[in-house]
Amino acid sequence: MSEQQQRGTGRLYGVGLGPGDPGLMTVRAVEVITGADVVAYHSARHGRSIARAIAARHLRPDHIEEPLVYPVTTERTDHPGGYQGAIEEFYAEAAARLAAHLDAGRTVAVLAEGDPLFYGSYMHMHKRLADRYPTEVVPGVTSVSAAAARLGRPLVEGEEVLTVLPGTLPEEELAARLAGTDAAAVLKLGRTFPAVRGALERSGRLAEAWYVERATMDGERTAPLADVDPESVPYFSLAVLPSRVGLPDGASRPQAGEEPEAAPGGEVVVVGLGPAGPGWLTPEARGALAAAEDLVGYVTYLDRVPARAGQRRHPSDNRVEAERAEFALDLARRGRRVAVVSSGDPGVFAMATAVLAAAAQEPYRDVPVRVLPGVTAAQAAAARAGAPLGHDYAVVSLSDRLKPWEVIAERLRAAAAADLVLALYNPGSRSRTWQVGKARELLLEHRSPDTPVVLGRDVGGPEESVRVVRLADLDPVRVDMRTIVLVGSSQTRTVRRGDGTEVVWTPRDYPEG
């Protein structure tokens, strides 16, 4: 009788076996298996257990074996609770069987391919038993690590981010997550393979993707994922997007003095960073920044993008938009993947117009250009204040650098007369201090002095400030280039809530007449 049995309570082990090659089992895993009284393992109804096959050489004739046979896998079931009901009932019954051994003082080792707590069946036993019995989890080499090893490719390097995804996610969700990460592994392929392939294609990552089947096991196969026949894909396979760092690009690097024809593979992506830090980035924008070989933009905005090994950064002044656009397009003509960064949304008083205008001319008309949206300053400030843009609104820039003030004044009068909420961009700078005061005078010709005005400064940033003032009290001194001004309509309301917060909103309905 074992010491554990003498004490009256058995010990539970979740034993990671690694990816399939028995030689990749850890020393601790072998110790636990050989010393256990009971060895349990999961299998489908055909009774063949991959976990048992991996550990077979370490099983003793006197081991008590507990096959935990799933009543259903991917097929239909007539269980009253459907698939989930059948699985939950199975887990409860399996846990009860193991608990009986533990109550009898036996040591129970539950075998798990890979790592027990990494998409492993063992975790369902762990959740039901670990709070009742002494438990140890023995980690194992995951299929993701094995796949990278068999490919001979680093998974992640430096500041890169690795995302692990189940292939059972909806295709749109997979595409968004793949677009927004550096490296990825997608597990549970089989029947999900067509959707996973589609997601890789939609996210622009298909050319980078590798397919690994049964890593370290008999029948192992690796191939570019784009070349794999969907009908040949088993469940025990995964898709891998390895590290992007240090990949050779050879002739795609631009050389001084060269003026080649447009090289294949180059493109310009104009990326909206949102109003502040990485929390405001869309997954699509995050993915484009990660995929870029060159980053081009105003130095202040470039500083908001984390540095990545191998990327070139090309900062410039805020007043050279046309030159910046042509520089980016020149890089793309040489085969470089270029991201031009803009604060907020690149199509709202930002770089998308400059890039598209330059791309409409020779020699850039054949350079691919994409524009990725971002959260605008107006949207960010409005969300912080409540919902002042809940009804019709107009967006106007107060800068007279690219259009005469007379045009601005005419548009302000028209929007005010139409009772539109106004989002005023570029309200002032060191060299422009009078426009806010003049705009206030024009608007007061059509609006009540009590009209709510939201002043959002550095929204999302370290110096964020959101204030609500009356239109009559709008002070130009309190407004600078980092401020967005939202002027309410006749219907815009404010209320002070129970916690003291002042909320601004504009009703979606409008009174007749």
PALOKOL-803910 format. One record per residue (C-alpha): residue number from 1; x, y, z; residue in three letters. Coordinates in steps of 0.02 Angstrom, whole numbers, always signed. Each point is the difference from the previous one (the first is absolute). Layout:
N
KOLFI i c1 c2 c3 aa
KOLFI NUM X Y Z Ala
...
REM end
This chain:
513
KOLFI i c1 c2 c3 aa
KOLFI 1 +0 +0 +0 Met
KOLFI 2 +69 +172 -49 Ser
KOLFI 3 +30 +139 +126 Glu
KOLFI 4 -140 +97 -84 Gln
KOLFI 5 -120 -144 +24 Gln
KOLFI 6 +49 -13 +183 Gln
KOLFI 7 -49 +181 +24 Arg
KOLFI 8 -168 -37 -79 Gly
KOLFI 9 -1 +130 -140 Thr
KOLFI 10 +76 -19 -172 Gly
KOLFI 11 +94 +131 -98 Arg
KOLFI 12 -53 +65 -171 Leu
KOLFI 13 +126 +36 -137 Tyr
KOLFI 14 -31 +84 -166 Gly
KOLFI 15 +145 -63 -106 Val
KOLFI 16 +54 +92 -157 Gly
KOLFI 17 +73 -122 -126 Leu
KOLFI 18 +65 +124 -128 Gly
KOLFI 19 -48 +9 -184 Pro
KOLFI 20 +11 -184 -46 Gly
KOLFI 21 +178 -65 -3 Asp
KOLFI 22 +22 -103 +161 Pro
KOLFI 23 +178 +64 +8 Gly
KOLFI 24 -68 +174 +35 Leu
KOLFI 25 -85 -51 +162 Met
KOLFI 26 +79 +82 +152 Thr
KOLFI 27 +92 -98 +134 Val
KOLFI 28 -134 +54 +125 Arg
KOLFI 29 -138 -66 -113 Ala
KOLFI 30 +83 -170 -8 Val
KOLFI 31 +25 -2 +189 Glu
KOLFI 32 -182 +36 +33 Val
KOLFI 33 -67 -127 -125 Ile
KOLFI 34 +111 -141 +58 Thr
KOLFI 35 -42 +35 +182 Gly
KOLFI 36 -189 +19 -21 Ala
KOLFI 37 -129 -128 +51 Asp
KOLFI 38 -127 +54 -131 Val
KOLFI 39 +34 +67 -175 Val
KOLFI 40 -147 +88 -84 Ala
KOLFI 41 -8 +63 -179 Tyr
KOLFI 42 -130 +69 -119 His
KOLFI 43 -51 -74 -166 Ser
KOLFI 44 -138 +9 -129 Ala
KOLFI 45 -125 -144 -13 Arg
KOLFI 46 +117 -99 -111 His
KOLFI 47 +103 -28 +159 Gly
KOLFI 48 +169 +50 -71 Arg
KOLFI 49 +88 +123 +115 Ser
KOLFI 50 +144 +104 -64 Ile
KOLFI 51 +47 +41 +179 Ala
KOLFI 52 +13 -183 +47 Arg
KOLFI 53 +103 -38 -155 Ala
KOLFI 54 +126 +135 +47 Ile
KOLFI 55 +20 -67 +178 Ala
KOLFI 56 -16 -185 -43 Ala
KOLFI 57 +180 -47 +36 Arg
KOLFI 58 -19 +62 +179 His
KOLFI 59 -160 -95 +44 Leu
KOLFI 60 +13 -149 +117 Arg
KOLFI 61 -104 -159 -10 Pro
KOLFI 62 -71 +38 +173 Asp
KOLFI 63 -53 +177 -43 His
KOLFI 64 -186 +29 +17 Ile
KOLFI 65 -51 +81 -165 Glu
KOLFI 66 -150 +116 -12 Glu
KOLFI 67 -47 +38 -182 Pro
KOLFI 68 -107 +158 -1 Leu
KOLFI 69 -97 -23 -162 Val
KOLFI 70 -88 +153 -70 Tyr
KOLFI 71 -182 -42 -41 Pro
KOLFI 72 +3 +126 -143 Val
KOLFI 73 +132 +101 -93 Thr
KOLFI 74 -58 +89 -158 Thr
KOLFI 75 -153 -106 -40 Glu
KOLFI 76 -180 +35 +49 Arg
KOLFI 77 -73 -61 +164 Thr
KOLFI 78 -176 -39 +61 Asp
KOLFI 79 +43 +53 +177 His
KOLFI 80 -140 +113 +71 Pro
KOLFI 81 +129 +135 +35 Gly
KOLFI 82 +78 -11 -172 Gly
KOLFI 83 +188 -8 -26 Tyr
KOLFI 84 +41 +107 +152 Gln
KOLFI 85 -115 -100 +110 Gly
KOLFI 86 +79 -164 -55 Ala
KOLFI 87 +176 +65 +30 Ile
KOLFI 88 -40 +72 +171 Glu
KOLFI 89 -79 -164 +53 Glu
KOLFI 90 +153 -95 -61 Phe
KOLFI 91 +120 +113 +95 Tyr
KOLFI 92 -102 -21 +160 Ala
KOLFI 93 -2 -189 -17 Glu
KOLFI 94 +187 -7 -42 Ala
KOLFI 95 +41 +109 +150 Ala
KOLFI 96 -105 -113 +112 Ala
KOLFI 97 +96 -153 -61 Arg
KOLFI 98 +167 +82 +38 Leu
KOLFI 99 -65 +63 +168 Ala
KOLFI 100 -40 -179 +49 Ala
KOLFI 101 +181 -48 -26 His
KOLFI 102 +62 +153 +94 Leu
KOLFI 103 -117 -36 +145 Asp
KOLFI 104 +72 -175 +7 Ala
KOLFI 105 +173 +78 +22 Gly
KOLFI 106 +63 -38 -176 Arg
KOLFI 107 +114 +117 -97 Thr
KOLFI 108 -82 +48 -165 Val
KOLFI 109 +97 +63 -152 Ala
KOLFI 110 -108 +76 -136 Val
KOLFI 111 +97 +3 -163 Leu
KOLFI 112 -10 +149 -115 Ala
KOLFI 113 +79 +32 -169 Glu
KOLFI 114 +102 +160 -3 Gly
KOLFI 115 -26 +98 +160 Asp
KOLFI 116 -143 -46 +119 Pro
KOLFI 117 -64 +178 +17 Leu
KOLFI 118 +24 +53 -182 Phe
KOLFI 119 -164 -46 -89 Tyr
KOLFI 120 +14 -168 +87 Gly
KOLFI 121 -138 -120 +51 Ser
KOLFI 122 +82 -19 +171 Tyr
KOLFI 123 -54 +175 +53 Met
KOLFI 124 -181 -58 +13 His
KOLFI 125 +53 -129 +130 Met
KOLFI 126 +109 +130 +85 His
KOLFI 127 -143 +122 +21 Lys
KOLFI 128 -108 -135 +79 Arg
KOLFI 129 +129 -83 +113 Leu
KOLFI 130 +147 +115 +41 Ala
KOLFI 131 -91 +89 +141 Asp
KOLFI 132 -37 -168 +85 Arg
KOLFI 133 +161 -98 -19 Tyr
KOLFI 134 +188 +35 +3 Pro
KOLFI 135 +44 +41 -180 Thr
KOLFI 136 +154 +28 -106 Glu
KOLFI 137 +5 +52 -181 Val
KOLFI 138 +153 -58 -98 Val
KOLFI 139 +27 +118 -147 Pro
KOLFI 140 +39 -65 -173 Gly
KOLFI 141 +68 +64 -166 Val
KOLFI 142 -144 +76 -98 Thr
KOLFI 143 -43 -34 -181 Ser
KOLFI 144 +38 +183 -36 Val
KOLFI 145 +180 -16 +61 Ser
KOLFI 146 +19 -164 -94 Ala
KOLFI 147 -66 +77 -161 Ala
KOLFI 148 +124 +144 +9 Ala
KOLFI 149 +141 -122 +33 Ala
KOLFI 150 -47 -108 -149 Arg
KOLFI 151 -12 +152 -112 Leu
KOLFI 152 +167 +64 +65 Gly
KOLFI 153 -75 +175 +16 Arg
KOLFI 154 -5 +114 +153 Pro
KOLFI 155 -176 +28 +63 Leu
KOLFI 156 +27 +171 +78 Val
KOLFI 157 +148 +113 +30 Glu
KOLFI 158 +31 +157 +101 Gly
KOLFI 159 -161 +99 +24 Glu
KOLFI 160 -106 -105 -117 Glu
KOLFI 161 -167 -67 +59 Val
KOLFI 162 -53 -182 -22 Leu
KOLFI 163 -186 -36 -14 Thr
KOLFI 164 -69 -177 +19 Val
KOLFI 165 -172 -28 -74 Leu
KOLFI 166 -121 -146 -16 Pro
KOLFI 167 -51 -30 -179 Gly
KOLFI 168 -180 -17 +58 Thr
KOLFI 169 -19 +190 +13 Leu
KOLFI 170 -106 +84 -135 Pro
KOLFI 171 +99 +45 -155 Glu
KOLFI 172 -25 +188 +24 Glu
KOLFI 173 +64 -10 +179 Glu
KOLFI 174 +151 -101 -54 Leu
KOLFI 175 +40 +124 -138 Ala
KOLFI 176 -8 +147 +119 Ala
KOLFI 177 +113 -82 +128 Arg
KOLFI 178 +124 -61 -131 Leu
KOLFI 179 +10 +174 -75 Ala
KOLFI 180 +37 +75 +170 Gly
KOLFI 181 +144 -109 +58 Thr
KOLFI 182 +181 -31 -43 Asp
KOLFI 183 +6 -190 +10 Ala
KOLFI 184 -138 -127 +22 Ala
KOLFI 185 -43 -183 +18 Ala
KOLFI 186 -173 -63 -47 Val
KOLFI 187 -46 -169 +74 Leu
KOLFI 188 -142 -123 -26 Lys
KOLFI 189 -1 +0 -189 Leu
KOLFI 190 -82 -150 -85 Gly
KOLFI 191 -172 +54 -58 Arg
KOLFI 192 +38 +180 +49 Thr
KOLFI 193 +144 +11 -125 Phe
KOLFI 194 -97 +90 -141 Pro
KOLFI 195 -54 +138 +120 Ala
KOLFI 196 +176 +17 +72 Val
KOLFI 197 +73 +11 -175 Arg
KOLFI 198 -131 +130 -45 Gly
KOLFI 199 +42 +101 +155 Ala
KOLFI 200 +185 -3 -42 Leu
KOLFI 201 -39 +60 -175 Glu
KOLFI 202 -117 +138 +60 Arg
KOLFI 203 +129 +61 +124 Ser
KOLFI 204 +137 +5 -131 Gly
KOLFI 205 +103 -133 +91 Arg
KOLFI 206 -24 -153 -111 Leu
KOLFI 207 +170 +15 -84 Ala
KOLFI 208 +85 -6 +172 Glu
KOLFI 209 -98 -149 +66 Ala
KOLFI 210 +69 -175 +25 Trp
KOLFI 211 -94 -162 +26 Tyr
KOLFI 212 +63 -130 +125 Val
KOLFI 213 -84 -170 +20 Glu
KOLFI 214 +38 -125 +138 Arg
KOLFI 215 +161 +88 +53 Ala
KOLFI 216 +131 -124 +65 Thr
KOLFI 217 -117 -149 -34 Met
KOLFI 218 -11 -129 -136 Asp
KOLFI 219 -79 +78 -153 Gly
KOLFI 220 +70 +174 +36 Glu
KOLFI 221 -24 +124 -142 Arg
KOLFI 222 +50 +182 -22 Thr
KOLFI 223 -41 +111 -147 Ala
KOLFI 224 -46 +178 -50 Pro
KOLFI 225 -181 +10 +56 Leu
KOLFI 226 -58 +70 -167 Ala
KOLFI 227 +54 -163 -84 Asp
KOLFI 228 -97 -118 +116 Val
KOLFI 229 -153 -95 -62 Asp
KOLFI 230 -142 +33 +124 Pro
KOLFI 231 -62 -179 -19 Glu
KOLFI 232 +165 -67 +68 Ser
KOLFI 233 +3 +97 +164 Val
KOLFI 234 -25 -97 +164 Pro
KOLFI 235 -47 +72 +170 Tyr
KOLFI 236 +178 -19 +65 Phe
KOLFI 237 +74 +137 -107 Ser
KOLFI 238 +28 +186 +18 Leu
KOLFI 239 +38 +158 -96 Ala
KOLFI 240 +151 +103 +48 Val
KOLFI 241 +45 +181 -37 Leu
KOLFI 242 +183 +7 +55 Pro
KOLFI 243 +99 +152 +55 Ser
KOLFI 244 +18 +139 -128 Arg
KOLFI 245 +166 +58 +70 Val
KOLFI 246 +155 -23 -105 Gly
KOLFI 247 -83 -70 -156 Leu
KOLFI 248 +110 +34 -151 Pro
KOLFI 249 -71 +120 -126 Asp
KOLFI 250 +152 +12 -112 Gly
KOLFI 251 -31 +109 -150 Ala
KOLFI 252 -156 +76 +75 Ser
KOLFI 253 +107 +121 +99 Arg
KOLFI 254 +12 +168 -88 Pro
KOLFI 255 +175 +50 -55 Gln
KOLFI 256 +60 +179 -10 Ala
KOLFI 257 -17 +76 -173 Gly
KOLFI 258 -108 -139 -72 Glu
KOLFI 259 -159 +40 -97 Glu
KOLFI 260 -69 -172 -44 Pro
KOLFI 261 -171 -43 -64 Glu
KOLFI 262 -130 -43 +132 Ala
KOLFI 263 +58 -159 +85 Ala
KOLFI 264 -123 -138 +47 Pro
KOLFI 265 -55 -12 +180 Gly
KOLFI 266 +12 +184 +42 Gly
KOLFI 267 -148 +97 +66 Glu
KOLFI 268 -46 +150 +104 Val
KOLFI 269 -123 -20 +143 Val
KOLFI 270 -62 +161 +79 Val
KOLFI 271 -36 -45 +181 Val
KOLFI 272 -111 +92 +123 Gly
KOLFI 273 +77 -10 +174 Leu
KOLFI 274 -152 +67 +90 Gly
KOLFI 275 +15 +147 +119 Pro
KOLFI 276 +129 -70 +120 Ala
KOLFI 277 +92 -160 +47 Gly
KOLFI 278 -11 -182 -54 Pro
KOLFI 279 -165 -30 +88 Gly
KOLFI 280 -86 +101 -136 Trp
KOLFI 281 +72 -100 -146 Leu
KOLFI 282 -111 -115 -101 Thr
KOLFI 283 +64 -178 -25 Pro
KOLFI 284 +15 +36 -186 Glu
KOLFI 285 +107 +152 +32 Ala
KOLFI 286 +107 -93 +126 Arg
KOLFI 287 +31 -137 -128 Gly
KOLFI 288 +49 +123 -136 Ala
KOLFI 289 +125 +83 +116 Leu
KOLFI 290 +74 -168 +45 Ala
KOLFI 291 +14 -52 -183 Ala
KOLFI 292 +81 +161 -61 Ala
KOLFI 293 +184 +8 -43 Glu
KOLFI 294 -1 +191 +2 Asp
KOLFI 295 -97 +122 +109 Leu
KOLFI 296 -25 +176 -66 Val
KOLFI 297 -81 +144 +92 Gly
KOLFI 298 +4 +156 +105 Tyr
KOLFI 299 +128 -30 +136 Val
KOLFI 300 -127 +23 +142 Thr
KOLFI 301 -113 -135 -72 Tyr
KOLFI 302 +143 -118 -40 Leu
KOLFI 303 +53 +8 +182 Asp
KOLFI 304 -167 -80 +44 Arg
KOLFI 305 +42 -158 -99 Val
KOLFI 306 +108 -127 +94 Pro
KOLFI 307 +169 -31 -78 Ala
KOLFI 308 +21 -169 -84 Arg
KOLFI 309 +161 -85 -49 Ala
KOLFI 310 +35 +15 -185 Gly
KOLFI 311 -121 +144 -33 Gln
KOLFI 312 +62 +165 -70 Arg
KOLFI 313 -77 +159 +68 Arg
KOLFI 314 -8 +161 -102 His
KOLFI 315 -58 +147 +108 Pro
KOLFI 316 -36 +171 -74 Ser
KOLFI 317 -75 +169 +41 Asp
KOLFI 318 -188 +23 +6 Asn
KOLFI 319 +2 +126 -145 Arg
KOLFI 320 +71 -111 -138 Val
KOLFI 321 -148 -113 -36 Glu
KOLFI 322 +23 -4 -190 Ala
KOLFI 323 +185 -39 +14 Glu
KOLFI 324 -36 -135 +131 Arg
KOLFI 325 -130 -81 -114 Ala
KOLFI 326 +117 -6 -149 Glu
KOLFI 327 +141 -69 +107 Phe
KOLFI 328 -113 -142 +59 Ala
KOLFI 329 -55 -38 -178 Leu
KOLFI 330 +180 -2 -60 Asp
KOLFI 331 +42 -130 +133 Leu
KOLFI 332 -149 -105 -54 Ala
KOLFI 333 +55 +10 -183 Arg
KOLFI 334 +159 -85 +53 Arg
KOLFI 335 -97 -144 +76 Gly
KOLFI 336 -9 +59 +181 Arg
KOLFI 337 -153 -22 +111 Arg
KOLFI 338 -31 +175 +66 Val
KOLFI 339 -116 +63 +136 Ala
KOLFI 340 -37 +186 +3 Val
KOLFI 341 -67 +45 +172 Val
KOLFI 342 -130 +130 +45 Ser
KOLFI 343 -79 +48 +163 Ser
KOLFI 344 -186 -35 +12 Gly
KOLFI 345 -72 -55 -167 Asp
KOLFI 346 +116 +25 -150 Pro
KOLFI 347 -144 +59 -108 Gly
KOLFI 348 -52 +141 +117 Val
KOLFI 349 +116 +151 -23 Phe
KOLFI 350 +147 -120 -11 Ala
KOLFI 351 +120 -96 -112 Met
KOLFI 352 -118 -106 -105 Ala
KOLFI 353 -41 +146 -115 Thr
KOLFI 354 +183 +45 -27 Ala
KOLFI 355 +47 -180 -41 Val
KOLFI 356 -148 -29 -117 Leu
KOLFI 357 +30 +166 -89 Ala
KOLFI 358 +182 -46 -32 Ala
KOLFI 359 -48 -179 -48 Ala
KOLFI 360 -117 +69 -135 Ala
KOLFI 361 +151 +68 -94 Gln
KOLFI 362 +143 -82 -94 Glu
KOLFI 363 +110 -89 +46 Pro
KOLFI 364 -106 -64 +147 Tyr
KOLFI 365 -163 -51 -83 Arg
KOLFI 366 +43 -186 +8 Asp
KOLFI 367 +52 +1 +183 Val
KOLFI 368 -131 -88 +109 Pro
KOLFI 369 -72 +115 +134 Val
KOLFI 370 -116 -48 +142 Arg
KOLFI 371 -78 +111 +133 Val
KOLFI 372 -38 -74 +171 Leu
KOLFI 373 -121 +98 +110 Pro
KOLFI 374 +29 +57 +176 Gly
KOLFI 375 -100 +75 +143 Val
KOLFI 376 -14 +187 -30 Thr
KOLFI 377 +33 +135 +128 Ala
KOLFI 378 -182 +51 -12 Ala
KOLFI 379 -60 -176 +38 Gln
KOLFI 380 +120 -18 +146 Ala
KOLFI 381 -48 +166 +80 Ala
KOLFI 382 -185 -33 -29 Ala
KOLFI 383 +12 -169 +86 Ala
KOLFI 384 +88 +76 +149 Arg
KOLFI 385 -135 +134 +16 Ala
KOLFI 386 -149 -112 -35 Gly
KOLFI 387 -84 +6 -171 Ala
KOLFI 388 +2 +178 -67 Pro
KOLFI 389 +11 -67 -179 Leu
KOLFI 390 -159 -101 +19 Gly
KOLFI 391 -90 +97 -138 His
KOLFI 392 +57 +81 -162 Asp
KOLFI 393 +166 +90 +11 Tyr
KOLFI 394 +129 +88 -108 Ala
KOLFI 395 +190 -7 +8 Val
KOLFI 396 +96 +160 -39 Val
KOLFI 397 +183 +44 +12 Ser
KOLFI 398 +35 +176 +64 Leu
KOLFI 399 +172 +4 -79 Ser
KOLFI 400 +15 +129 -138 Asp
KOLFI 401 +167 -68 -61 Arg
KOLFI 402 -80 -96 -145 Leu
KOLFI 403 -162 +99 -24 Lys
KOLFI 404 -49 +183 +28 Pro
KOLFI 405 -87 +51 +159 Trp
KOLFI 406 -147 +65 -100 Glu
KOLFI 407 -39 -179 -55 Val
KOLFI 408 +12 -61 +180 Ile
KOLFI 409 -115 +138 +62 Ala
KOLFI 410 -129 -38 -135 Glu
KOLFI 411 -2 -183 +47 Arg
KOLFI 412 -15 +38 +185 Leu
KOLFI 413 -151 +112 -33 Arg
KOLFI 414 -82 -132 -110 Ala
KOLFI 415 +25 -140 +127 Ala
KOLFI 416 -60 +110 +143 Ala
KOLFI 417 -153 +53 -98 Ala
KOLFI 418 -39 -183 -34 Ala
KOLFI 419 +11 -34 +188 Asp
KOLFI 420 +137 -130 -22 Leu
KOLFI 421 +117 -51 +140 Val
KOLFI 422 +175 +57 -49 Leu
KOLFI 423 +167 -87 +23 Ala
KOLFI 424 +135 +131 -21 Leu
KOLFI 425 +174 -64 -43 Tyr
KOLFI 426 +164 +98 +1 Asn
KOLFI 427 -77 +138 +105 Pro
KOLFI 428 +160 +93 +41 Gly
KOLFI 429 +188 -2 +4 Ser
KOLFI 430 +145 +112 +51 Arg
KOLFI 431 -21 +98 -161 Ser
KOLFI 432 -190 -8 -5 Arg
KOLFI 433 -86 +66 +155 Thr
KOLFI 434 -151 +97 -64 Trp
KOLFI 435 -103 -132 -94 Gln
KOLFI 436 -83 -74 +155 Val
KOLFI 437 -62 +170 +57 Gly
KOLFI 438 -64 +43 -174 Lys
KOLFI 439 -86 -169 -15 Ala
KOLFI 440 -85 +28 +168 Arg
KOLFI 441 -68 +168 -61 Glu
KOLFI 442 -68 -78 -160 Leu
KOLFI 443 -83 -144 +92 Leu
KOLFI 444 -80 +114 +130 Leu
KOLFI 445 -96 +81 -143 Glu
KOLFI 446 -97 -166 -12 His
KOLFI 447 +23 -87 +167 Arg
KOLFI 448 -49 +34 +179 Ser
KOLFI 449 +140 +61 +114 Pro
KOLFI 450 -40 -153 +109 Asp
KOLFI 451 +39 -124 -141 Thr
KOLFI 452 +113 -138 +70 Pro
KOLFI 453 +177 -5 -69 Val
KOLFI 454 +116 -148 +32 Val
KOLFI 455 +187 +37 +4 Leu
KOLFI 456 +97 -162 -17 Gly
KOLFI 457 +188 +16 +15 Arg
KOLFI 458 +124 -144 -22 Asp
KOLFI 459 -142 -126 +17 Val
KOLFI 460 +74 -170 +42 Gly
KOLFI 461 +170 +77 +36 Gly
KOLFI 462 +91 +40 +162 Pro
KOLFI 463 -65 +179 +4 Glu
KOLFI 464 -181 -40 -40 Glu
KOLFI 465 -124 +135 +46 Ser
KOLFI 466 -185 +4 -44 Val
KOLFI 467 -99 +152 +53 Arg
KOLFI 468 -175 +63 -37 Val
KOLFI 469 -30 +187 -12 Val
KOLFI 470 -136 +117 -63 Arg
KOLFI 471 +25 +66 -176 Leu
KOLFI 472 +2 +177 +71 Ala
KOLFI 473 +142 -52 +117 Asp
KOLFI 474 +110 -81 -134 Leu
KOLFI 475 +171 +75 +34 Asp
KOLFI 476 +124 -7 -146 Pro
KOLFI 477 +145 +1 +123 Val
KOLFI 478 -53 -173 +61 Arg
KOLFI 479 +4 -74 -175 Val
KOLFI 480 +152 -62 -98 Asp
KOLFI 481 +41 -119 -144 Met
KOLFI 482 -19 -151 +114 Arg
KOLFI 483 -180 +49 +40 Thr
KOLFI 484 -156 -56 -91 Ile
KOLFI 485 -152 +114 +22 Val
KOLFI 486 -175 -74 -8 Leu
KOLFI 487 -138 +130 -7 Val
KOLFI 488 -175 -63 +38 Gly
KOLFI 489 -160 +35 -96 Ser
KOLFI 490 -159 +77 +70 Ser
KOLFI 491 -49 -176 +56 Gln
KOLFI 492 +161 -49 +89 Thr
KOLFI 493 -25 -32 +185 Arg
KOLFI 494 +109 -12 +155 Thr
KOLFI 495 -37 -86 +164 Val
KOLFI 496 +100 -27 +159 Arg
KOLFI 497 -13 -181 +55 Arg
KOLFI 498 -2 -67 +176 Gly
KOLFI 499 +190 -18 +6 Asp
KOLFI 500 +22 +182 -49 Gly
KOLFI 501 +50 -37 -180 Thr
KOLFI 502 -70 +121 -130 Glu
KOLFI 503 -64 -93 -154 Val
KOLFI 504 -39 +79 -169 Val
KOLFI 505 -113 -77 -132 Trp
KOLFI 506 -99 +49 -153 Thr
KOLFI 507 -166 -91 -22 Pro
KOLFI 508 -21 -101 -159 Arg
KOLFI 509 -174 +70 -31 Asp
KOLFI 510 -33 +180 -53 Tyr
KOLFI 511 -159 +101 +30 Pro
KOLFI 512 -110 +33 -150 Glu
KOLFI 513 -10 +178 -61 Gly
REM end
